[in-house]
Amino acid sequence: MSGLWWQDPFRMFQTNLREIDAGLDVEEVLDYLVEFGADTWLLSVGGILSNYPTDLDFQTRNPYLAQRASGDLIGDAVKAAGRRGIRVMGRMDFSKIDHRRAEQHPDWCFVDAAGDQQVYNGLTSVCPSGDYYQVKLFEVLDEVLDRYPVDGFFCNWMSFNEVDYSRVYRGVCHCMACRTRYADYAPGETLPQGKDSPGYETWQRFARDVLADLTGRIRDHLSARRPEAPLVLGDRADIVFHEANNAVGRPLWHHRTSEHVSAAKTYRPEVPVLTNSVAFVDMPYRMAGEEPHHFAQYLIQAIARGANPSTYIMGTPRDNPYECLAVAGELTRFHRDHHDVYRELVPAAGTLLVRPDKGAIQEFQGLYLALLQRHVPFDVLPEERLGDIDLGRYGVVVLPDLGSLAPDIASVLDRYCAAGGAVVATGNSGVLAEEIELQCLPAQRRLASHDTEEAVRSLHLRDSDHGVVPVVGRFDVIQPSPTAEIGWRALSRAPYGPPEKCHGHLELEHPGRLRAPYGQGRAVMLPWTVGRAYREVGLTAHRELVVTEVLWAGAQQIATGLPEQVEIVLGRSAAGRVIHLLNRSGDADQRFAEPLPIGPCWLELPDPEVAEVQALRAGVRLPVVDGRVEVPVIERFETLVF
């Protein structure tokens, strides 16, 4: 359906309200949103508490609505926002009910393997398999739709509640609805207790399918009732949701927002993505504002990859004036002021980096950093989606230690390579036991696998250009195919201590790299975890080894004098070709610091016929001479349009 408002760029601001905020000054909040640059307000509507006078006996009216003359926050907000041209979307949270409803309807509730409910701060978690989600949720949506012309809905924490707010693992739900559904889903199998139980992977698929089905039903229901009101949720929703947040105790992956947005936009470029960026440090510290330089990265990475920016605060701007809101407003207004540039912004890289569905995260992240730092633009795609997109739009597909592939995925990759594409596989991608599943790989079989720290300790590879490099993680001994060009010979392991005994590393026949043509394409096999080695050790030699192979396979590298601290993101929008240059000099240990200014410096454009480029942050037009443009000083980021 065309002409729907969310198909154009938009900018959201979320006030996640406490019950005591029901008396907020609607006009004051709207004044703030207009100045901020937002055009959409995500407002707490119903579920745990109803901020309107609900008549449903299984919902709880917020008692603080008595502070309002109308007794109706949502009614007041929708009317006032309509006068200001601001859309209102409803935040719904059906994850919990109060004690009275839990006593009345135990069949709605999460129940662990021991038969206990999950109670937190007086609220009881409910299960998506039960009738509260499956039936009553739709009655709440209908009540809201009957009363208010809301512009869309977001359902918070729609999950099976394996982990509670305190991050305590509560296990798999064993309510009657789950047991009945699971018996039909996996006949003869019993529900696992938790993630360490046999059958947990089957249960994960079950849980995903239940939620996907529910999401699809909600979307269809809203589409039938109010087509102009989208659902913000998962893959089957109108708008894909990603929450950009920090967490105490979680190692910081500096590229998390960019990675998640890229994964969504690569899978379905035409579907909008919303990046809801959390302005506080962590859930237990909701009153403490996020570091401004950290928060800025959420929004910059989001818009560079084609997502719509959103800022999420607790309470109201008056009650929680987080320090990071100043830079959040600046970046939101930038997105607003360049609406056409961000309209229909989709990925345009020529290299695809596959994200493993499980495990191999270090391998993936190491390859991610290697490509980014060497200015090889790439898009990210989840492994499970490999069969869902046209791989022909990419020249090179990089497979980071994926292990055994589903037969249909292996067939897709083989056909892609035979038709002229290139595959670069690291680790044991496409290998099952001794058998090589991925036929395009230049190998006949696996002879042995060294997959423990002790087994690879003191194992090295020798390369004529980069010398000797250590193997970290795993190394497979591969029998090459007759057409394979082999390189990077392994050196036999030898004592590494004491120094007097550190000798005996002899060159073996075992290759660390295999290349070969396949049909009209070509394939590279690196039967060891070079990405993990780079992520964990940080040797430039590891990075150069793998990037050399990706370039040999045909990947596009942007020629530039810019340092590795500048990330280059390629896109295409209604305004033309778009290049985002992200200043990553502020990436620091477990934090983002203020980036250092970089440039000016030259950049070679992918299209040599371009005569002029517009630099949006600098606000200047730049001449192109011999295919190159002189980029002005980059502070946080620069956006080039041509």
N, C-alpha and C positions, 0 to 999 in steps of 0.2 A: 504494500500500500504506500503510495507516494504522498508527499505533501504533509507528512506528520512532523510535528515540531522537533522531535528529538533526532530526526535525520540531519538537522543542521547543528552546528556547534552550539553548545550551551555551557553555562557555568553555574555550579550549584554551591549553596551554602547550607550546611546542616546544623541546626540547633537540637542537640540531643537533650531533651528536657528532663529534669527531675520533676517529681510530682509537685514540688513547691513552686515551680516556674509557671504554673497554669495561669497566673495573673499577669503575665508579661505584657509590656506595652507593645502592641502589634505595630503601630506606626513607627516607633523608635527603632525596632528591629528592621523594618523595611527601609527606613532611611539609611541604616548601616549597610544593608545589602546593596542598595543602589550605588552608594559611594564605593563599596568594595569592588563592584564590577560584576556581581552575580545577577542572574536573571531567573534563577530557580531556587526555591526554598524547600528544603527537605525538613518536614516538621513532624514531630511525634504525634500520631493520631490515635492508634488503638492497639489492642492486644493485652499486654500486661495491665496497662491503664488506658482508659478512654478519655481523651481530652475533649470530648464532646458528650452531650447528655444521652448516652446509649440507652436503649430500651431492651437490650438483650440480657436475659437473666444470667448468662454465663460470662458477661463482661463486667468490669468494675469501673464505675465512674470515678474520675479523679476528684477526691473530696475538695481539693483546692480550687476547683472551678467556681466555688462559691465566692471567690474573690472578684469574679467578673460580673458586671451588671447583666450581661446576656446569659451567663452560665455556660458559654460555648466558645472555647478558644478557637476551634477549627472554623466555625462559622465566621467569627470575627476576622481571622487571618485570611481566609479565602476571599471574603468581600474586599478587604483592604488591599490585598495583593492584586486582585483583579483591577482595581482602580489605578494601580501603579505599573501594570504590565508585567508583574512578577508571577511566575507559575508557582503553584504549591503542590508538592508531592508528599504523599503520606508514608511516613515510616511506621511499619507495623511490626510487632514482635509477638509472635504466637508461641514462643519457646517455653513459656512458664505460665502457671495459673496459681491462684491463691489457695490457701489451705482448705477453705470451705468447698471450692469446686473440686479440689483433688479428692476430698472425702466423698463427695457426691459421685464423682466419675473416675474411679481408680483405673478404669480401662483406658483412659486418655494418657496415663502417666508412664514415664520411663520407669522400668523396673530392671535392676541388675540381676546377675546370675543367682545371687543369694535371695532374691525376692524383695529387695529394699528399693524404695523410691529415692529419687535424687532431690534433696531439699537444700536450698541455698537462700539465706536471708529471708526465710519464711515463705519462699515461693518454690513450687514443685515443678520440675521439668516435665514436659510432655513429649510424646513420641510421634514422629511424622507418620508412623503406620496407623496410629489411632484416629478416632473420629473427630478429635478436636481439630487436627490439621485437615483430615480428609473431608470433613463435612462442615464443621462450625466455622472454620476460616472463611468459607464462601458466604456464610450468612453475615459475618462482620463486613466483608467487602461490599456486599449488597446494601447493607445499612448505610455505609459511608457514601456509596455511589448514589443512593436514593436521595441523600440530603445535600451533598456538596459536589460542585463541578471540579473535583480535584484533577490534577494533571498527570497522575501516575502514582505508582506504589513501589515501595521497597520493603521486602520482608527480611528482617534482621535475624541472624542466628538460626536459620532454618537448617537444622542438623540433627543428628542422632545423639548429641550430648555426651559423647565419650569422655570429654574433658569439661570440668566445671570452671567457674570464674577463678578459682584458686589454682587452676591448672592441675588439679588432682584428676588422675585417670580413673574413670568410673566404669569402664568396660562397655560391653555390647548390651543393648536393650533386649530383655527377655519378656516383654509384655505379651499378653495373649495375641494381640494383633500381629506382632512381629513373628511369634511362633507359627501362627497360621499362615502368614504370607511366606515365611521362609520355607515351610514344608512344601508349598507349591513351587517355590523358586528352585529349591535344591532338594528334590525328593530323596529321602533316605539319609540326609545329613542333619546333624544337630547344630543348633546355634553355638558358636564359640563363646567363650567367656570374655576374651579380650584379644589384644593384638599379638600375644604370644601363644595363642591357642591354635591347634590345627583347624583349617577351614576358614581362617580369618580373611584371607584374600577373596574367597567366595562371598563371604559376608560383606566385604567392602564393595564388591560389584553389586550385590543386592541393595545395599544402602544407596549407592549412586543411582541405581535404577528407580528406586522408590522416590527419591528426591527429584530426579529428572522427570518422572511421570507427574508428580505433583506440580512441579514448576510449569510443565506444559499445560496442565489443566487450569492452573491459575491464569496463565497467559491467555488461553482460549476464552476463559470466562470474562476477563477484562476486555478482550477484543470484541466479544459479543455485546457487552454492556456499554462500553465506552471506548471505541477504537482509538481515540486520541489520547488515551491514558496508558502509557507503557508500563511494563513490569521491569524493574531493575533486579537482576539476580544472576543466575548462572548461564550456561551455554544455550539453554532453550528459551531464555528470556528475550525481551525486546532490546534491553540494554545490558551488556555484560558488566558486572560489578567487580571492582578490585579495591580493597582497602589497603592503603599505604600507611604503615604504622611502624612504630618502634616497640621494643619489648625488653624489659630488664632480664638479663640472663641469656638472651638470644644473640648469637654471633651476628654481626652486621654484614649482610651482603649488599654492597653499595649499589648494585644494579638491579635490585629486586623489583622495583616499580617498572623500570624499562623492560625487564624480562617478561613480566606478567602481561603488560600491555601488548608487547610484541607478539606473545603467544596467542592472544585473543584476536588481534588484528590480522595476523598471518592466516589463521584458521578461517575467519569470516571477515574479510576487509570491509564489507558493507555494513556490518553490525556495529552500532556505537558502543564505546567502552566508557565507563565512568570510573575515574580514580578518586575515591573518597579519602582525602588525606587528613590524618589525625593530628590535630594541633596540640595534643598533650603527649606526655612521655610514654605512658603505659596505662592500662586499665586501673591498676591499683593506685596510680598517681595521676588521676584525671584533672587535678587542679594545677599541676605543674606543666608549664608550656614547653613545647618542643624547641630545641635549638633552631634559630631562624635559618642558618645555613643548611641544616639537615632538612627542615621542612621545605625549603626552596627546591631541593632536589626531587621531592615527590612530584611537584607540579611541573618542573622543567622536563623531567623524564617522561611524564605522562603526555604532555602536549607534543613533545618531539616525536613520539611514537603514534600519535593520532588519537589520544584519549581526551575526554572532556574533563576539565579540572573541577574538583570539589574540595571544599574546606569544611572540616567537621570539628565542632567545639562542643563542650559540655555547657548546658545552660544557655545563657544569653551573652552577647558581646559585652554588655555592661558588667555582668557578674564575673566573666572570665576573659579579660582583655589580654590574652596570651601575647607575648612579645613577638612571636612568629607571624602574627596576623598582618603586620605591616608589609612584609615581603610577600605574603600570600595575596594581599590585595593588589600589590604592584604587578605580580605575574598574572593574576586573574584579569586585570584591566588590559594587559598586553594581549591576552587571548581574545578579549572582547574587541579591541581596537583593530585586530587583524582577522576578523571573522572569515573573510573570503579565503585567506591563506589556509585556515584550518577546516574549511568546508570540504568534505570528501577526502580528507587526508588519509592516504593508504600507504602501506610499505612499498618500497621500490628497490630494495637491495637485490643483488644477484646471487647471494650466497645464503643458504639455509642451514642454521644450526639446530639440530634436533635436541629437545630436552627429554632426558630419560624419564619414563614413568615411575621407576623405582631405582634406588641406588645410584651409583656413579655420579653423584652430585659434584664431587671434587673434580672429576674428569670434565664434566660439562662446564663448570665455572672456570677451570683452567683454560679451556679452549675459548670460552667467552672472552676472557681477558686478553688472550693472545691475539685474537682477531681484532678486537677493539683497539688495542694499543698499536697494532700495525696498520690501522686505517683500512681494514677490509670490512666494508659495511655488510651487515648480515641481519636476517630476521630469525626469530625463534619460533619453533613449532613443537608442541607436545608430541611425544612418540605415538600416542594413541591416535593422533590425527593425520598420520602420514598417508593413510589411504583416502583422506577426505578432501585433499586439495590437489590442484594441478601442479605437479612438481616441475612441469615444463617451463614455468616462469622463473626457474632458478637454473643457473649454470652449474652450481656445485652444491651438493648436500653433504653435510658433515655429521657423522654418526659417532657420538662419544660413548664408547664402551657400553653399548646397549645390551650385549649378551644375545641370547636366542631371540629371534624375531618371529612374530606371528607369520604363518605361511603366506597370508594375503599381503602383508606388508613387504615381505621379502620379494614377492612377485612384482609388486609395484616398483620397488627400487631396481630390480633387474631390468624391467621394461624401460624405466626412465634412463638407465645407463645405456642400454642397447640403442636407444633412440637418439643418443647424443649428449646426455647429461654426464656428470662426473660425480663419483662417490668417494669420499675420504672417510675411512672407517678406522677408529682407534680401539685399543683394547681388544675385547673379544666380540665386537659387534658382528652379528651374522654368523656366529660360530656356536654349534650345538655339539657338546662332547668333542669327538674327533671330526665330526662332519662339518663341512662348510655349507651353511644354509644359503648364504647370499652368493649366487653363482657368478656375479660379476667380479667378485674378489679374486685377485691373482694368486690363489692358493689351492692346493689339492686336499690337504687335511691338516689337522692339528696333531702334532706328535707328542707334545707334553705341555703342561701348564705349570708355571711357577707363580702361585697366587697367595703366598704368605710373605710377611715381612722378612722372615728368616730365609725363605727360598730365593728372594731377589737381593738380599743383602750382599754388597760387594759386586753386584752384576753391573757391567758397563756396556755401552755401545760406542763404537768409534765411527766418526763421520769425518770425511776429508776436509770439510769446510769449518766445522765447529769443534773438532777435536773429540775428546772423550767426555761422555755425559753419563750420569748415573741413571739406572732404572729404578723407579719408585712405584710401588703398588703391585703390578703383575706383569709378567712377560710370558708369551706363548711361543713355543717352538713350532714353526710352521713349515710345511713342505711346500715350496713354491710351485706354481704352475709352470709349464715349459716356456710360456711366453713372458714370464715375469722378469722385470728388471729389479735386481735386489741391491740393497745398500744397508749401511749402518750395521756392520757385523758386530755380533756380540763377542765380548771378551770373557773368557772363562773366569769363574770366581776364584779368588785366591785369598790368603789371610790378609786381614786389615790391621792386625796388631799382634805382637808389638812391631814397631817400625822395621826392625831387623828382618822380619819375616814377610814383609809386604812386597811380594813379587810372585810371578807365575801367571799373570793375566795373558793368556794366549788367545789369538784371534780364532773364532770358530766359524762354522758355515752358517750359523743361525742368523737370519736377517732381521733387522729391526724396521725395515721398510721394504715393501713390495709394490711395484707399479706395473700396470699393464693396460692395453686397450681392451675394450669390451664392446663389440658391435660398433656403433658410431661414437661411442663415448669412451671413457677411461675411468680407471679405479685405482685407488691407493689404499693399501692396508698397512697400518702401523700396529703390529700385534703386541702392543704394550701401552701402558697408561701414561702417555706423554702429557696429557692435560693435567692429570693429578700431580705429576711430577712438577709441572710449572706452578700449580696452585700451592703446593706444599713447600717447595724449595725455592722457587722464584728465579731459577737460572735463565738468563736471556737465551742461552743455547737451546733450552727446551722449547721456548717460544718460537725461535727462528726455525727450528727443525720442522715443526708442524705447520707454520705459516708458509714455509717454502713449498711444502707438499700441496697445500690448499691453492697456492698460486699456480703451481705446475698443473693442477687439475683445471685451471681456467678461471679462478675467482678474480673479481675486480678489486684492485687496490687503488685507493685515491692517492695520487701523487700530490705531495704537499710538503712544505717546510715546517708545518705545525708539529709540535712535539707529541709524544705518545699520550700525554695527559689531556688531549682533545679528542673526544669521541665524535665520530662522523655518522650521522643518521640520515639515510636517504629516504625521501618520500615523494609522493605525487598528489596534488590536490587540485581543486577547481581553479586555483591561481597559477598552476604550472608545476614545474619541478621545485622541490623544497629540500634544502639541506640544513639540518640543525647541527651546529658545532657546540658541543657541551664541554665546558671547562671542568675537567675532573681533577684539577690540581689540589682541590680541597678534600679529596678522599683520604681519610686518615684512619688510624687504628680505632675501630669501634665508634667513629664519629665522622661528621662532615665539618671541616673547618672552612673559613672564608677562602675561596679560591684566589690564587694570585693572577693578576692580569697577564694574558698571553697575547703576543703579537705586537705590531702587525706582521703578517706573514702571507706567503703566496699559497694558492690552492688551485689545482688543475681541475677544471669542470668536466663532468662525464660527457657533456655535449659540447664539442669544440666549436659549434656554429653560433653559440650564444655571444651577443655583443655587449650585453649589460646585465648586471645583477643588482638586485635591491637588498641591502642589509637592513633588516627591520629594527634591530636593537640600536644600531648606530644611527638609523634614520637617514642613510645616504644611498645614492646610486653609484655603483662601481663599474668602471669600464673593464672589459675583458680583452686582454692582449695576448695573442698567440695561445688562446685557450686557457689562460691563467688569469686569476683575479687576486688583487691584493686585499686580504681580509683585514678590517680594522682590529684594534685591540678588543679581545674577547674578555669580558668580565665574567658573569655567570654563564652566559651562552650567547650565541648569535644565530640568527635565522636568515638564510639566503634564499631568495626567490627569483626564479628566472623562467 
